[in-house]
Amino acid sequence: MTLNREGSTKTVGLLPGERMDDLLTQELKIIQSSEVFSFSLDAVLLARFAGVPPRGRVLDLCTGNGVVPLLLSTRTGARIEGIEIQPRLADMARRSVACNGLEDRIYIIEGNLKELPALHGSDAYDAITVNPPYKPVGTGEHKGNLHQAMARHELGCTLEEVTAACARLVKPGGRVSMVHRPSRLAEILGAMSRYRLEPKRIRFVHSRVNAEANMVLIEASLGGKPEVRLLPPLIVYEGEDRQYTQELLDIFYGRKAELGDEGQREEGGE
């Protein structure tokens, strides 16, 4: 028995090996399992960084267990859809949505993102988020757990296919937000250019102030004018005891629903 956001109770069954976790402090719950790939910091940052409209239609590609749609529901009143190719993860996402009483706002689709444009048509969404597999097929080890392998490696979709789907599904001028690895930034920008997705905001994430970036957040606009803003770096840890920085704590504990770029605005950014 769990509490939804209106305070009423709803019973959602857990399968063997599953657990019900708190999703930060947003009065949200999420079903997770050590047998599949659980959400991590990159998904949380994507959900806070992405530009989303107050109303309209938002799509999350590679949604996994639904963490990004759940977090986006705290920032927008738009209809949110998530697509996931793995049946087990799609089922977990649906039950997490039901647990939180959000069935009238979040809709989980089980399917292949490459087929979505043919089913839903072009220019269908005001904003798209995606946390795709980071590693190309043929790099690293991906034997064993298929759920984890598909989350890490491009077994179900490539970066090119993800970018093409985003460009077909988002409306002209709509936003596409992605989290990925900095080592593939040149590929990402090249793919976006081929599909008329113009990068507008880029923010690098560093584990410590003197460390190389290990994540990059990118927001692009379909058919936008060439103008990109490089935002201040986001630092995860500080101090010898590796405590989260204040910005990360604000994001995790709900004091900051949006991963903003106030410092850039103060310097005259749009």
C-alpha positions as a Markdown table, in Angstrom:
| # | Residue | x | y | z |
|---|---|---|---|---|
| 1 | Met | 0.0 | 0.0 | 0.0 |
| 2 | Thr | 1.5 | 3.3 | -1.0 |
| 3 | Leu | 0.5 | 7.0 | -0.9 |
| 4 | Asn | -0.2 | 8.8 | -4.2 |
| 5 | Arg | 0.3 | 12.6 | -4.5 |
| 6 | Glu | -3.2 | 13.4 | -3.4 |
| 7 | Gly | -2.7 | 11.5 | -0.2 |
| 8 | Ser | -5.1 | 8.6 | -1.0 |
| 9 | Thr | -3.9 | 5.0 | -1.0 |
| 10 | Lys | -3.4 | 2.7 | -3.9 |
| 11 | Thr | -2.3 | -0.9 | -3.8 |
| 12 | Val | 0.4 | -1.9 | -6.4 |
| 13 | Gly | 1.8 | -5.4 | -6.4 |
| 14 | Leu | 5.5 | -6.1 | -6.4 |
| 15 | Leu | 7.0 | -9.0 | -8.3 |
| 16 | Pro | 9.8 | -11.2 | -6.8 |
| 17 | Gly | 13.0 | -9.3 | -6.6 |
| 18 | Glu | 11.3 | -5.8 | -6.8 |
| 19 | Arg | 11.3 | -3.1 | -4.2 |
| 20 | Met | 9.5 | 0.2 | -3.7 |
| 21 | Asp | 11.9 | 3.2 | -3.4 |
| 22 | Asp | 11.3 | 6.8 | -2.6 |
| 23 | Leu | 12.0 | 9.0 | -5.6 |
| 24 | Leu | 14.0 | 11.8 | -3.9 |
| 25 | Thr | 11.6 | 13.8 | -1.7 |
| 26 | Gln | 8.9 | 14.6 | -4.3 |
| 27 | Glu | 6.3 | 12.4 | -2.6 |
| 28 | Leu | 6.9 | 9.9 | -5.4 |
| 29 | Lys | 7.6 | 6.2 | -5.3 |
| 30 | Ile | 9.3 | 4.1 | -7.9 |
| 31 | Ile | 9.5 | 0.3 | -8.4 |
| 32 | Gln | 13.1 | -0.9 | -8.8 |
| 33 | Ser | 14.9 | -4.2 | -8.9 |
| 34 | Ser | 18.6 | -5.2 | -8.6 |
| 35 | Glu | 17.9 | -7.6 | -11.5 |
| 36 | Val | 17.5 | -4.7 | -14.0 |
| 37 | Phe | 19.2 | -1.4 | -14.6 |
| 38 | Ser | 18.1 | 1.0 | -11.9 |
| 39 | Phe | 18.0 | 4.8 | -12.5 |
| 40 | Ser | 21.0 | 6.9 | -11.7 |
| 41 | Leu | 22.1 | 10.5 | -11.5 |
| 42 | Asp | 22.0 | 11.0 | -15.2 |
| 43 | Ala | 18.3 | 10.4 | -15.4 |
| 44 | Val | 17.6 | 12.8 | -12.5 |
| 45 | Leu | 19.8 | 15.6 | -14.1 |
| 46 | Leu | 18.1 | 15.1 | -17.5 |
| 47 | Ala | 14.6 | 15.5 | -15.9 |
| 48 | Arg | 15.7 | 18.7 | -14.1 |
| 49 | Phe | 17.6 | 20.1 | -17.1 |
| 50 | Ala | 15.2 | 19.5 | -19.9 |
| 51 | Gly | 13.1 | 22.4 | -21.2 |
| 52 | Val | 9.4 | 21.4 | -21.0 |
| 53 | Pro | 6.2 | 23.4 | -21.7 |
| 54 | Pro | 3.6 | 24.0 | -19.1 |
| 55 | Arg | 1.0 | 22.2 | -21.3 |
| 56 | Gly | 1.1 | 20.1 | -24.4 |
| 57 | Arg | 2.7 | 16.8 | -25.1 |
| 58 | Val | 6.1 | 15.5 | -23.9 |
| 59 | Leu | 7.8 | 12.2 | -24.8 |
| 60 | Asp | 10.6 | 10.4 | -23.0 |
| 61 | Leu | 12.5 | 7.9 | -25.1 |
| 62 | Cys | 14.3 | 4.9 | -23.6 |
| 63 | Thr | 12.2 | 5.5 | -20.5 |
| 64 | Gly | 13.3 | 2.4 | -18.5 |
| 65 | Asn | 11.3 | 2.1 | -15.3 |
| 66 | Gly | 9.8 | 5.6 | -15.9 |
| 67 | Val | 11.9 | 7.8 | -13.6 |
| 68 | Val | 12.2 | 10.7 | -16.1 |
| 69 | Pro | 8.4 | 10.9 | -16.7 |
| 70 | Leu | 7.7 | 10.7 | -13.0 |
| 71 | Leu | 10.1 | 13.6 | -12.2 |
| 72 | Leu | 8.9 | 15.7 | -15.2 |
| 73 | Ser | 5.4 | 15.4 | -13.7 |
| 74 | Thr | 6.5 | 17.8 | -10.9 |
| 75 | Arg | 7.5 | 20.4 | -13.5 |
| 76 | Thr | 4.7 | 20.4 | -16.1 |
| 77 | Gly | 1.0 | 19.8 | -16.5 |
| 78 | Ala | 1.6 | 18.4 | -20.0 |
| 79 | Arg | 0.7 | 14.9 | -21.1 |
| 80 | Ile | 3.9 | 12.8 | -20.7 |
| 81 | Glu | 4.5 | 9.6 | -22.6 |
| 82 | Gly | 7.4 | 7.2 | -22.2 |
| 83 | Ile | 8.5 | 4.5 | -24.6 |
| 84 | Glu | 10.5 | 1.4 | -23.5 |
| 85 | Ile | 11.4 | -1.5 | -25.6 |
| 86 | Gln | 11.9 | -4.0 | -22.7 |
| 87 | Pro | 8.6 | -5.5 | -21.5 |
| 88 | Arg | 9.7 | -5.9 | -18.0 |
| 89 | Leu | 10.8 | -2.3 | -17.6 |
| 90 | Ala | 7.7 | -1.0 | -19.3 |
| 91 | Asp | 5.6 | -3.0 | -16.9 |
| 92 | Met | 7.5 | -1.6 | -13.9 |
| 93 | Ala | 7.1 | 1.9 | -15.2 |
| 94 | Arg | 3.3 | 1.5 | -15.6 |
| 95 | Arg | 3.0 | 0.2 | -12.1 |
| 96 | Ser | 5.1 | 3.0 | -10.7 |
| 97 | Val | 2.8 | 5.5 | -12.5 |
| 98 | Ala | -0.2 | 3.8 | -11.0 |
| 99 | Cys | 1.3 | 3.8 | -7.6 |
| 100 | Asn | 1.6 | 7.5 | -7.7 |
| 101 | Gly | -1.9 | 8.1 | -9.1 |
| 102 | Leu | -0.6 | 9.6 | -12.3 |
| 103 | Glu | -2.4 | 7.4 | -14.9 |
| 104 | Asp | -4.2 | 10.4 | -16.2 |
| 105 | Arg | -1.0 | 12.3 | -16.9 |
| 106 | Ile | 1.7 | 9.7 | -17.7 |
| 107 | Tyr | 1.3 | 7.0 | -20.4 |
| 108 | Ile | 3.9 | 4.2 | -20.9 |
| 109 | Ile | 4.2 | 2.6 | -24.3 |
| 110 | Glu | 6.0 | -0.7 | -24.8 |
| 111 | Gly | 7.7 | -0.6 | -28.2 |
| 112 | Asn | 10.6 | 0.3 | -30.4 |
| 113 | Leu | 11.3 | 4.1 | -30.7 |
| 114 | Lys | 12.3 | 3.5 | -34.3 |
| 115 | Glu | 8.6 | 2.6 | -35.1 |
| 116 | Leu | 7.1 | 5.4 | -33.1 |
| 117 | Pro | 7.0 | 8.1 | -35.9 |
| 118 | Ala | 5.0 | 5.8 | -38.2 |
| 119 | Leu | 2.5 | 5.1 | -35.4 |
| 120 | His | 2.2 | 8.6 | -33.9 |
| 121 | Gly | 3.0 | 10.8 | -36.9 |
| 122 | Ser | 5.6 | 13.5 | -37.3 |
| 123 | Asp | 5.6 | 16.8 | -35.3 |
| 124 | Ala | 3.6 | 15.1 | -32.5 |
| 125 | Tyr | 5.5 | 16.4 | -29.4 |
| 126 | Asp | 6.4 | 19.8 | -27.9 |
| 127 | Ala | 9.4 | 18.4 | -26.1 |
| 128 | Ile | 11.4 | 15.1 | -26.0 |
| 129 | Thr | 13.8 | 13.8 | -23.5 |
| 130 | Val | 16.2 | 10.9 | -23.9 |
| 131 | Asn | 18.8 | 9.1 | -21.8 |
| 132 | Pro | 20.0 | 6.6 | -24.5 |
| 133 | Pro | 22.5 | 3.8 | -24.2 |
| 134 | Tyr | 26.0 | 5.3 | -24.1 |
| 135 | Lys | 28.2 | 2.6 | -25.6 |
| 136 | Pro | 28.3 | 1.5 | -29.2 |
| 137 | Val | 27.9 | -2.2 | -30.0 |
| 138 | Gly | 31.4 | -3.7 | -30.0 |
| 139 | Thr | 32.8 | -1.6 | -27.1 |
| 140 | Gly | 33.1 | -3.1 | -23.7 |
| 141 | Glu | 31.6 | -6.2 | -22.2 |
| 142 | His | 27.8 | -6.8 | -22.5 |
| 143 | Lys | 27.4 | -10.4 | -21.7 |
| 144 | Gly | 25.1 | -11.7 | -18.9 |
| 145 | Asn | 22.2 | -9.5 | -17.8 |
| 146 | Leu | 20.3 | -8.4 | -20.9 |
| 147 | His | 18.4 | -5.6 | -19.2 |
| 148 | Gln | 21.6 | -4.0 | -18.1 |
| 149 | Ala | 23.3 | -4.6 | -21.4 |
| 150 | Met | 20.5 | -2.9 | -23.4 |
| 151 | Ala | 20.6 | 0.1 | -21.0 |
| 152 | Arg | 24.4 | 0.5 | -21.5 |
| 153 | His | 25.0 | -0.6 | -25.1 |
| 154 | Glu | 23.3 | 0.3 | -28.4 |
| 155 | Leu | 21.7 | -3.1 | -28.8 |
| 156 | Gly | 18.2 | -1.8 | -29.4 |
| 157 | Cys | 18.9 | 1.6 | -31.0 |
| 158 | Thr | 21.9 | 3.6 | -32.1 |
| 159 | Leu | 22.7 | 7.3 | -31.5 |
| 160 | Glu | 21.8 | 8.0 | -35.1 |
| 161 | Glu | 18.5 | 6.2 | -34.8 |
| 162 | Val | 17.6 | 8.0 | -31.6 |
| 163 | Thr | 18.5 | 11.4 | -33.1 |
| 164 | Ala | 16.5 | 10.7 | -36.3 |
| 165 | Ala | 13.4 | 9.6 | -34.2 |
| 166 | Cys | 13.6 | 12.8 | -32.1 |
| 167 | Ala | 13.8 | 15.0 | -35.2 |
| 168 | Arg | 10.7 | 13.3 | -36.7 |
| 169 | Leu | 8.6 | 13.3 | -33.6 |
| 170 | Val | 9.3 | 16.8 | -32.2 |
| 171 | Lys | 7.4 | 19.9 | -33.5 |
| 172 | Pro | 9.3 | 22.6 | -35.4 |
| 173 | Gly | 10.9 | 24.8 | -32.7 |
| 174 | Gly | 10.3 | 22.0 | -30.1 |
| 175 | Arg | 13.0 | 21.0 | -27.7 |
| 176 | Val | 15.0 | 17.8 | -27.5 |
| 177 | Ser | 17.1 | 17.2 | -24.4 |
| 178 | Met | 19.7 | 14.4 | -24.1 |
| 179 | Val | 22.2 | 13.2 | -21.5 |
| 180 | His | 25.2 | 11.4 | -22.8 |
| 181 | Arg | 29.0 | 10.9 | -22.4 |
| 182 | Pro | 31.3 | 13.8 | -23.3 |
| 183 | Ser | 33.5 | 11.3 | -25.3 |
| 184 | Arg | 30.7 | 11.1 | -27.9 |
| 185 | Leu | 30.0 | 14.8 | -28.1 |
| 186 | Ala | 31.3 | 15.2 | -31.6 |
| 187 | Glu | 29.1 | 12.3 | -32.8 |
| 188 | Ile | 26.0 | 13.8 | -31.0 |
| 189 | Leu | 26.5 | 17.3 | -32.5 |
| 190 | Gly | 27.1 | 15.7 | -36.0 |
| 191 | Ala | 23.9 | 13.7 | -35.8 |
| 192 | Met | 21.9 | 16.6 | -34.6 |
| 193 | Ser | 23.2 | 18.7 | -37.5 |
| 194 | Arg | 22.1 | 16.1 | -40.0 |
| 195 | Tyr | 18.6 | 16.1 | -38.6 |
| 196 | Arg | 18.3 | 19.9 | -38.2 |
| 197 | Leu | 18.4 | 19.8 | -34.4 |
| 198 | Glu | 20.3 | 23.0 | -33.4 |
| 199 | Pro | 22.0 | 22.8 | -30.0 |
| 200 | Lys | 20.9 | 25.6 | -27.8 |
| 201 | Arg | 22.2 | 24.7 | -24.3 |
| 202 | Ile | 25.1 | 22.5 | -23.3 |
| 203 | Arg | 26.2 | 21.8 | -19.7 |
| 204 | Phe | 29.0 | 19.5 | -18.6 |
| 205 | Val | 28.8 | 17.5 | -15.4 |
| 206 | His | 32.0 | 16.9 | -13.4 |
| 207 | Ser | 32.3 | 14.6 | -10.4 |
| 208 | Arg | 34.7 | 17.1 | -8.8 |
| 209 | Val | 35.9 | 20.6 | -9.6 |
| 210 | Asn | 39.3 | 19.4 | -10.9 |
| 211 | Ala | 38.0 | 16.3 | -12.7 |
| 212 | Glu | 37.2 | 15.8 | -16.4 |
| 213 | Ala | 33.5 | 15.9 | -17.3 |
| 214 | Asn | 31.8 | 12.5 | -17.2 |
| 215 | Met | 28.4 | 13.6 | -18.4 |
| 216 | Val | 27.0 | 16.2 | -20.8 |
| 217 | Leu | 23.5 | 17.6 | -21.0 |
| 218 | Ile | 22.4 | 19.0 | -24.3 |
| 219 | Glu | 19.2 | 20.8 | -25.3 |
| 220 | Ala | 18.4 | 21.3 | -29.0 |
| 221 | Ser | 15.6 | 22.9 | -31.0 |
| 222 | Leu | 14.3 | 21.6 | -34.3 |
| 223 | Gly | 15.1 | 24.1 | -37.0 |
| 224 | Gly | 16.4 | 26.7 | -34.6 |
| 225 | Lys | 19.0 | 29.3 | -35.5 |
| 226 | Pro | 22.7 | 28.5 | -34.9 |
| 227 | Glu | 23.3 | 29.8 | -31.4 |
| 228 | Val | 24.5 | 27.7 | -28.5 |
| 229 | Arg | 25.1 | 28.6 | -24.8 |
| 230 | Leu | 27.8 | 26.8 | -22.9 |
| 231 | Leu | 26.5 | 26.8 | -19.3 |
| 232 | Pro | 28.6 | 26.8 | -16.1 |
| 233 | Pro | 29.8 | 23.3 | -15.2 |
| 234 | Leu | 27.8 | 21.3 | -12.7 |
| 235 | Ile | 29.9 | 19.8 | -9.9 |
| 236 | Val | 28.6 | 16.7 | -8.1 |
| 237 | Tyr | 31.0 | 16.4 | -5.1 |
| 238 | Glu | 33.0 | 18.8 | -2.9 |
| 239 | Gly | 35.4 | 18.3 | 0.0 |
| 240 | Glu | 37.7 | 15.4 | 0.9 |
| 241 | Asp | 34.7 | 13.4 | 2.2 |
| 242 | Arg | 32.9 | 13.7 | -1.2 |
| 243 | Gln | 29.8 | 15.4 | 0.0 |
| 244 | Tyr | 27.2 | 16.5 | -2.6 |
| 245 | Thr | 27.4 | 20.1 | -3.6 |
| 246 | Gln | 24.6 | 22.4 | -2.6 |
| 247 | Glu | 23.2 | 22.5 | -6.1 |
| 248 | Leu | 23.0 | 18.7 | -6.2 |
| 249 | Leu | 21.3 | 18.6 | -2.8 |
| 250 | Asp | 18.8 | 21.1 | -3.9 |
| 251 | Ile | 18.0 | 19.0 | -7.0 |
| 252 | Phe | 17.8 | 15.7 | -5.0 |
| 253 | Tyr | 15.6 | 17.0 | -2.2 |
| 254 | Gly | 13.1 | 19.0 | -4.2 |
| 255 | Arg | 14.3 | 22.5 | -3.3 |
| 256 | Lys | 15.1 | 23.0 | -7.0 |
| 257 | Ala | 12.6 | 21.5 | -9.4 |
| 258 | Glu | 14.6 | 22.7 | -12.4 |
| 259 | Leu | 18.3 | 22.5 | -13.1 |
| 260 | Gly | 18.5 | 26.1 | -14.1 |
| 261 | Asp | 21.3 | 28.3 | -15.5 |
| 262 | Glu | 20.9 | 31.4 | -13.4 |
| 263 | Gly | 24.5 | 32.2 | -13.5 |
| 264 | Gln | 24.4 | 32.5 | -17.2 |
| 265 | Arg | 21.3 | 34.7 | -17.1 |
| 266 | Glu | 23.0 | 37.0 | -14.7 |
| 267 | Glu | 25.7 | 37.6 | -17.2 |
| 268 | Gly | 23.2 | 38.6 | -19.8 |
| 269 | Gly | 22.1 | 35.3 | -21.3 |
| 270 | Glu | 18.6 | 34.9 | -22.7 |
